[in-house]
Amino acid sequence: MGVGMGLLFGLVAIGGAALTGLFSYNYAIRSAQGLETGGLLANSGVAFGVAMVAASLALVAIHVYDG
């Protein structure tokens, strides 16, 4: 069970990290062009938070069910 939960949370963490990069890149490009950023920086922060929480839960799941 620990491997499955760890894998699930690990995939969520990778997805959150990818979305962080995507939102940050779009923010930088739109900001440099002088366009409206529309909350992209806030979305990037939320995606980063999701990635960090999911990564920590993945580590906890692996160690709790280890053994």
C-alpha positions as CSV (number, residue, x, y, z in Angstrom):
1,M,0.0,0.0,0.0
2,G,2.9,2.4,0.7
3,V,4.3,2.0,-2.7
4,G,0.9,2.7,-4.4
5,M,0.2,5.7,-2.2
6,G,3.7,7.0,-2.6
7,L,3.5,6.6,-6.4
8,L,0.1,8.4,-6.5
9,F,1.3,11.3,-4.4
10,G,4.6,11.3,-6.4
11,L,2.7,11.7,-9.6
12,V,0.6,14.5,-8.1
13,A,3.8,16.2,-7.0
14,I,5.3,15.9,-10.5
15,G,2.1,17.3,-12.0
16,G,2.2,20.2,-9.5
17,A,5.8,21.0,-10.4
18,A,5.1,20.9,-14.1
19,L,2.1,23.3,-13.6
20,T,4.4,25.6,-11.5
21,G,6.8,25.8,-14.4
22,L,4.0,26.3,-16.9
23,F,2.3,29.1,-15.0
24,S,5.6,30.8,-14.2
25,Y,6.7,30.7,-17.9
26,N,3.4,32.1,-19.1
27,Y,3.6,34.8,-16.5
28,A,7.1,35.8,-17.6
29,I,6.2,35.8,-21.3
30,R,3.0,37.8,-20.8
31,S,4.6,40.2,-18.4
32,A,7.5,40.9,-20.8
33,Q,5.0,41.6,-23.6
34,G,3.0,44.0,-21.4
35,L,-0.1,41.8,-21.4
36,E,-2.5,41.0,-18.6
37,T,-1.2,38.2,-16.4
38,G,-4.6,37.3,-15.0
39,G,-3.4,35.7,-11.7
40,L,-0.8,33.4,-13.3
41,L,1.6,34.1,-10.4
42,A,-1.0,33.1,-7.8
43,N,-1.8,29.9,-9.8
44,S,1.9,29.2,-9.8
45,G,2.1,29.6,-6.1
46,V,-0.9,27.3,-5.5
47,A,0.6,24.7,-7.9
48,F,3.9,24.9,-6.0
49,G,2.1,24.4,-2.7
50,V,0.3,21.3,-4.1
51,A,3.6,19.9,-5.3
52,M,5.3,20.4,-1.9
53,V,2.4,18.9,0.1
54,A,2.1,15.9,-2.3
55,A,5.8,15.2,-2.2
56,S,5.8,15.2,1.6
57,L,2.8,12.9,1.7
58,A,4.5,10.6,-0.7
59,L,7.5,10.3,1.6
60,V,5.2,9.8,4.6
61,A,3.2,7.1,2.8
62,I,6.4,5.2,1.8
63,H,7.8,5.3,5.4
64,V,4.5,4.6,7.3
65,Y,3.7,1.5,5.3
66,D,7.3,0.3,5.0
67,G,8.0,-2.9,6.5
